[in-house]
């Protein structure tokens, strides 16, 4: 019997029992679809995370003392404006470096009260963080140098204090110090928002000198900066920590965050989740393979008489083996193809709903096809061998 004739016979047998064939393929379909969908969604999620990181800039970093408690931070290891200037002069690879101090305080306007994190920083802050201004503007370099009592608030604080009204030009009392609202920042959706000091609350931004007047403190909580080149980030952070330790007479007292660390963490989490769900999908594939073996054994039992007739008219063992093996392979391969289509469709739909870039994995599709063939061969061989080994006389007598 030729391969073509065996394949035709296998397809005819499967078409004769369409419902059973479809149910048998279901485990393979679900497993393959899950593998394709998980890998594709995982790659799309990783790409989306990278895009989000790039909005902030992968060359950003934050330096801060390990003892970040406002009460525990001593004058010896705390940061200062002089540290900021020294690092700027010593590290030519640094494009921007600025101080940031923060304190939780009450704000009042028109008998409305709220609380927010008050951040003292420089006029370069909005540019460094790539923050969009929804209304008005961020404070200028001149206002920073003159320590003007101006404040830029975020959207949530503007909604709380002013509702639908226009906050620009309004006077806000911060710790009983009047500050004029000159701008409203749009909501920060960037990955760099993870570096905010303190709990996630509403935020208000004032010139650093104004902040020191409000809170009667010259404390600097962290230094935020950016390098010209992403490749310089690690060396700049290492050198900056060394300079700070020398200036303050400490050893390993300073720490740093950077966006690349978030990228690595997100990548690791994505890989773990993909592996876990992939393992579940693998179990489904195993169950699907067992289902194929089971249904093929049933098929051998049902067609025992047919096998006896074919052997009686000259069919060889290899002919019987080939046909039943092809039936198992066709079942698995068809299930794999349907699973690929279902997985790709699910992944593209999910990517569209989540606004993620749809990234199809060629190796995952190749794996799905290869695994389907392997399942058909592995789980179909034993039933096919059982069919091939039947004695013609015994098979003919079977009822």
C-alpha positions as CSV (number, residue, x, y, z in Angstrom):
1,X,0.0,0.0,0.0
2,X,1.3,3.4,-1.0
3,X,1.6,6.3,1.5
4,X,-1.1,8.2,-0.5
5,X,-3.5,5.3,-0.3
6,X,-2.9,4.9,3.5
7,X,-3.5,8.6,4.0
8,X,-6.8,8.4,2.0
9,X,-7.9,5.5,4.1
10,X,-7.0,7.3,7.3
11,X,-8.9,10.4,6.3
12,X,-11.9,8.4,5.3
13,X,-11.9,6.6,8.7
14,X,-11.7,9.9,10.5
15,X,-14.5,11.5,8.4
16,X,-16.7,8.5,9.2
17,X,-16.6,9.4,12.9
18,X,-16.5,13.2,12.8
19,X,-17.8,13.9,16.3
20,X,-15.5,11.4,17.9
21,X,-12.5,12.7,15.9
22,X,-13.4,16.3,16.9
23,X,-13.7,15.5,20.6
24,X,-10.4,13.5,20.5
25,X,-8.6,16.6,19.0
26,X,-10.0,18.9,21.7
27,X,-7.2,18.3,24.2
28,X,-4.6,19.0,21.5
29,X,-6.5,22.1,20.3
30,X,-6.7,23.6,23.8
31,X,-3.1,22.8,24.7
32,X,-1.6,24.2,21.4
33,X,-3.9,27.3,21.6
34,X,-2.8,27.9,25.1
35,X,0.9,27.7,24.3
36,X,0.6,30.0,21.3
37,X,-1.6,32.5,23.1
38,X,0.6,32.6,26.2
39,X,3.8,33.0,24.3
40,X,2.4,35.7,22.0
41,X,0.7,37.6,24.8
42,X,3.9,37.3,26.9
43,X,6.0,38.8,24.1
44,X,3.5,41.5,23.5
45,X,3.3,42.3,27.2
46,X,7.1,42.5,27.4
47,X,7.2,44.8,24.4
48,X,4.5,47.0,25.9
49,X,6.5,47.2,29.1
50,X,9.6,48.2,27.1
51,X,7.6,50.9,25.3
52,X,6.4,52.2,28.7
53,X,10.0,52.3,30.0
54,X,11.2,54.1,26.9
55,X,8.6,56.9,27.5
56,X,10.4,57.7,30.7
57,X,13.8,57.0,29.3
58,X,16.0,54.0,29.9
59,X,18.9,56.3,31.0
60,X,17.2,57.6,34.1
61,X,18.4,56.9,37.6
62,X,17.7,57.9,41.3
63,X,20.3,58.1,44.0
64,X,19.3,58.0,47.7
65,X,20.7,57.1,51.1
66,X,19.9,53.7,52.4
67,X,18.5,55.2,55.6
68,X,15.7,57.0,53.9
69,X,13.7,57.7,57.1
70,X,13.2,61.4,57.6
71,X,14.0,61.1,61.3
72,X,16.8,58.5,61.0
73,X,18.6,60.2,58.2
74,X,21.7,61.9,59.7
75,X,23.6,64.9,58.5
76,X,26.6,62.6,57.8
77,X,25.0,60.4,55.2
78,X,22.1,62.6,54.0
79,X,22.3,64.2,50.6
80,X,22.8,67.9,50.0
81,X,22.7,70.4,47.2
82,X,26.5,70.4,47.2
83,X,26.5,66.7,46.5
84,X,24.4,67.4,43.4
85,X,26.7,70.1,42.2
86,X,29.8,67.9,42.9
87,X,28.4,65.0,40.9
88,X,27.5,67.2,38.0
89,X,31.1,68.5,37.8
90,X,32.6,65.0,38.3
91,X,30.5,63.0,35.9
92,X,30.5,64.5,32.4
93,X,28.3,61.6,31.2
94,X,25.4,63.0,33.3
95,X,23.0,65.0,31.2
96,X,20.7,66.1,34.1
97,X,20.9,65.9,37.8
98,X,18.5,67.5,40.3
99,X,17.5,67.3,44.0
100,X,14.1,66.2,45.2
101,X,12.8,66.5,48.7
102,X,9.3,65.4,49.9
103,X,7.1,65.9,52.8
104,X,3.4,65.1,53.5
105,X,1.4,68.2,54.3
106,X,-2.1,69.6,54.3
107,X,-3.3,72.1,51.7
108,X,-6.2,74.5,52.0
109,X,-8.0,76.6,49.4
110,X,-11.4,78.2,49.7
111,X,-12.2,76.3,52.9
112,X,-11.4,73.0,51.1
113,X,-8.8,70.8,52.7
114,X,-6.7,68.0,51.3
115,X,-3.3,66.4,51.9
116,X,-0.6,65.7,49.4
117,X,3.1,64.9,49.0
118,X,4.9,68.2,48.6
119,X,8.0,67.8,46.4
120,X,10.7,70.4,46.4
121,X,12.8,70.2,43.2
122,X,14.1,72.3,40.2
123,X,12.6,73.6,37.0
124,X,14.2,70.6,35.1
125,X,12.0,68.1,36.9
126,X,9.1,68.0,34.4
127,X,11.5,67.5,31.5
128,X,13.5,64.8,33.2
129,X,10.4,62.8,34.1
130,X,8.7,63.6,30.7
131,X,5.7,64.9,32.5
132,X,3.0,66.6,30.4
133,X,1.4,69.8,31.7
134,X,-2.4,69.7,31.3
135,X,-2.9,73.3,32.3
136,X,-0.5,76.3,32.7
137,X,3.2,75.5,33.0
138,X,5.9,74.2,35.3
139,X,7.9,76.7,37.3
140,X,10.8,78.3,35.5
141,X,14.5,78.4,36.3
142,X,14.1,82.1,37.4
143,X,11.3,81.2,39.8
144,X,13.4,78.3,41.2
145,X,16.4,80.6,41.7
146,X,14.2,83.3,43.3
147,X,12.4,80.8,45.5
148,X,9.1,82.0,44.3
149,X,6.0,80.7,46.2
150,X,4.5,79.0,43.3
151,X,3.1,75.5,43.1
152,X,2.3,73.0,40.3
153,X,-0.2,70.3,41.3
154,X,-1.2,67.0,39.8
155,X,-4.6,66.3,38.2
156,X,-6.0,64.3,41.2
157,X,-5.2,67.2,43.6
158,X,-6.7,69.7,41.2
159,X,-9.9,67.7,41.0
160,X,-10.1,67.5,44.8
161,X,-9.4,71.1,45.6
162,X,-11.0,72.9,42.6
163,X,-13.4,70.4,41.0
164,X,-14.5,71.6,37.6
165,X,-13.1,75.1,38.3
166,X,-9.9,76.6,36.9
167,X,-7.0,76.3,39.5
168,X,-4.6,78.6,37.6
169,X,-3.8,81.7,39.6
170,X,-5.5,80.4,42.7
171,X,-3.8,80.7,46.1
172,X,-3.2,77.5,48.0
173,X,-2.1,77.4,51.7
174,X,0.6,74.8,52.3
175,X,1.5,74.5,56.0
176,X,0.0,78.1,56.3
177,X,2.4,79.3,53.5
178,X,0.5,80.8,50.5
179,X,1.6,79.5,47.1
180,X,0.1,80.4,43.7
181,X,-1.0,77.6,41.4
182,X,0.7,78.1,38.0
183,X,0.2,74.6,36.5
184,X,-1.5,71.3,36.6
185,X,0.4,68.1,35.6
186,X,-1.3,65.4,33.6
187,X,-1.5,62.0,35.3
188,X,1.8,60.2,35.4
189,X,1.5,56.9,33.7
190,X,5.2,56.3,33.1
191,X,7.2,53.5,34.6
192,X,9.3,56.2,36.4
193,X,6.4,57.0,38.7
194,X,7.6,53.9,40.6
195,X,10.4,56.1,41.9
196,X,8.2,58.6,43.8
197,X,9.2,59.0,47.4
198,X,6.6,58.1,49.9
199,X,3.2,56.5,49.5
200,X,1.2,56.9,46.3
201,X,-0.8,60.1,47.0
202,X,-1.6,63.4,45.3
203,X,1.5,65.4,44.5
204,X,2.4,69.1,44.5
205,X,5.7,70.5,43.2
206,X,7.4,73.7,44.4
207,X,10.9,75.2,44.0
208,X,13.3,73.5,46.3
209,X,14.1,76.8,48.2
210,X,10.4,77.3,48.7
211,X,10.1,73.8,50.1
212,X,12.9,74.5,52.6
213,X,11.0,77.6,53.8
214,X,7.7,75.7,54.2
215,X,9.2,72.8,56.1
216,X,12.2,74.5,57.7
217,X,14.5,71.8,56.5
218,X,17.4,71.6,54.0
219,X,17.1,67.8,53.7
220,X,17.5,66.3,50.2
221,X,15.8,62.9,49.9
222,X,17.1,61.8,46.6
223,X,19.0,62.9,43.5
224,X,17.3,62.2,40.1
225,X,19.3,62.2,36.9
226,X,19.8,61.0,33.4
227,X,22.9,60.1,31.4
228,X,23.5,61.0,27.8
229,X,24.0,57.4,26.8
230,X,22.2,54.3,28.2
231,X,25.5,52.4,28.1
232,X,27.0,54.8,30.7
233,X,24.3,54.2,33.3
234,X,25.9,51.5,35.3
235,X,29.3,53.2,35.4
236,X,27.8,56.5,36.4
237,X,25.8,55.0,39.2
238,X,28.8,53.2,40.5
239,X,31.0,56.3,40.4
240,X,28.3,58.5,41.9
241,X,27.9,56.2,44.9
242,X,31.6,56.1,45.4
243,X,31.9,59.9,45.3
244,X,29.0,60.3,47.8
245,X,30.6,57.8,50.2
246,X,33.9,59.6,50.0
247,X,32.3,63.0,50.6
248,X,30.3,61.8,53.6
249,X,33.0,59.5,55.0
250,X,30.7,56.4,54.7
251,X,30.9,52.9,53.2
252,X,28.2,51.5,50.9
253,X,25.7,54.0,52.3
254,X,24.0,54.9,49.1
255,X,21.7,53.0,46.7
256,X,20.3,53.6,43.3
257,X,17.3,52.7,41.1
258,X,17.1,52.8,37.4
259,X,14.6,51.9,34.7
260,X,16.7,49.1,33.5
261,X,16.2,47.3,36.8
262,X,12.4,47.5,36.3
263,X,12.8,46.1,32.8
264,X,14.8,43.2,34.1
265,X,12.3,42.6,36.9
266,X,9.4,42.8,34.5
267,X,11.1,40.4,32.1
268,X,11.8,37.9,34.8
269,X,8.2,38.0,36.0
270,X,6.9,37.6,32.5
271,X,9.1,34.6,31.9
272,X,8.0,33.0,35.2
273,X,4.3,33.5,34.4
274,X,4.8,32.3,30.8
275,X,6.6,29.1,32.1
276,X,3.8,28.4,34.6
277,X,1.0,28.8,32.2
278,X,3.0,26.9,29.5
279,X,3.4,24.0,32.0
280,X,-0.4,23.9,32.4
281,X,-0.8,23.9,28.6
282,X,1.8,21.1,28.4
283,X,-0.4,19.0,30.8
284,X,-3.4,19.7,28.5
285,X,-1.3,18.4,25.6
286,X,-0.4,15.3,27.5
287,X,-4.0,14.7,28.3
288,X,-4.9,15.2,24.6
289,X,-2.2,12.7,23.6
290,X,-3.7,10.1,26.0
291,X,-7.1,10.8,24.5
292,X,-5.7,10.0,21.1
293,X,-4.2,6.8,22.3
294,X,-7.5,5.8,24.0
295,X,-9.7,6.5,21.0
296,X,-7.2,4.7,18.6
297,X,-7.4,1.6,20.9
298,X,-11.1,1.8,20.7
299,X,-10.9,2.1,17.0
300,X,-8.7,-1.0,16.7
301,X,-11.2,-2.9,18.8
302,X,-14.1,-1.7,16.6
303,X,-12.3,-2.5,13.4
304,X,-10.8,-5.9,14.3
305,X,-13.0,-7.7,11.7
306,X,-12.0,-5.2,9.0
307,X,-8.3,-5.7,9.9
308,X,-8.8,-9.5,9.5
309,X,-10.4,-9.0,6.1
310,X,-7.6,-6.8,4.9
311,X,-4.9,-9.2,6.1
312,X,-6.8,-12.1,4.5
313,X,-6.6,-10.4,1.1
314,X,-2.9,-9.6,1.3
315,X,-2.4,-6.5,3.5
316,X,0.9,-6.6,5.3
317,X,1.5,-5.6,8.9
318,X,3.3,-2.4,7.8
319,X,0.2,-1.4,5.8
320,X,-2.0,-1.7,8.8
321,X,0.6,0.0,11.0
322,X,0.9,2.8,8.6
323,X,-2.8,3.5,8.2
324,X,-3.5,3.6,12.0
325,X,-0.4,5.6,12.6
326,X,-1.4,8.1,10.0
327,X,-4.9,8.4,11.6
328,X,-3.3,9.3,14.9
329,X,-0.9,11.8,13.2
330,X,-3.7,13.4,11.2
331,X,-5.8,13.8,14.4
332,X,-2.9,15.4,16.3
333,X,-1.7,17.6,13.4
334,X,-5.3,18.8,12.6
335,X,-5.8,19.6,16.3
336,X,-2.4,21.4,16.2
337,X,-3.4,23.5,13.2
338,X,-6.8,24.4,14.7
339,X,-5.0,25.2,18.0
340,X,-2.5,27.5,16.3
341,X,-5.4,29.4,14.6
342,X,-7.3,29.6,17.8
343,X,-4.2,30.7,19.8
344,X,-3.1,33.3,17.3
345,X,-6.7,34.7,17.1
346,X,-7.0,34.8,20.9
347,X,-3.6,36.5,21.3
348,X,-4.3,39.1,18.6
349,X,-7.7,39.8,20.2
350,X,-6.1,40.2,23.7
351,X,-3.3,42.4,22.3
352,X,-5.9,44.6,20.6
353,X,-8.0,45.0,23.8
354,X,-4.9,45.7,25.9
355,X,-3.3,48.0,23.3
356,X,-0.2,45.8,23.2
357,X,1.9,45.1,20.1
358,X,0.9,41.7,18.7
359,X,4.2,39.8,18.4
360,X,3.8,36.3,16.9
361,X,6.5,33.8,17.8
362,X,7.7,31.8,14.9
363,X,9.4,29.2,17.2
364,X,6.2,28.8,19.2
365,X,4.3,27.9,16.1
366,X,7.1,25.6,14.9
367,X,7.0,24.0,18.3
368,X,3.3,23.5,18.1
369,X,3.5,21.8,14.7
370,X,6.4,19.6,15.8
371,X,4.8,18.7,19.0
372,X,1.6,17.8,17.3
373,X,3.4,15.4,15.0
374,X,5.3,14.0,18.0
375,X,2.1,13.4,19.9
376,X,0.6,11.6,17.0
377,X,3.6,9.4,16.5
378,X,4.1,8.7,20.2
379,X,0.5,8.1,21.3
380,X,-0.5,6.5,18.0
381,X,2.3,4.0,17.6
382,X,1.1,1.5,20.3
383,X,-2.5,1.2,19.0
384,X,-1.2,1.0,15.4
385,X,1.2,-1.8,16.5
386,X,-1.6,-3.6,18.3
387,X,-3.7,-3.5,15.1
388,X,-0.8,-4.6,12.9
389,X,0.0,-7.6,15.1
390,X,-3.6,-9.1,15.0
391,X,-3.7,-12.5,13.5
392,X,-6.1,-12.7,10.5
393,X,-8.0,-15.8,11.7
394,X,-8.5,-14.4,15.2
395,X,-9.5,-11.0,13.8
396,X,-12.1,-12.5,11.4
397,X,-13.7,-14.5,14.2
398,X,-14.0,-11.3,16.4
399,X,-17.6,-10.1,16.7
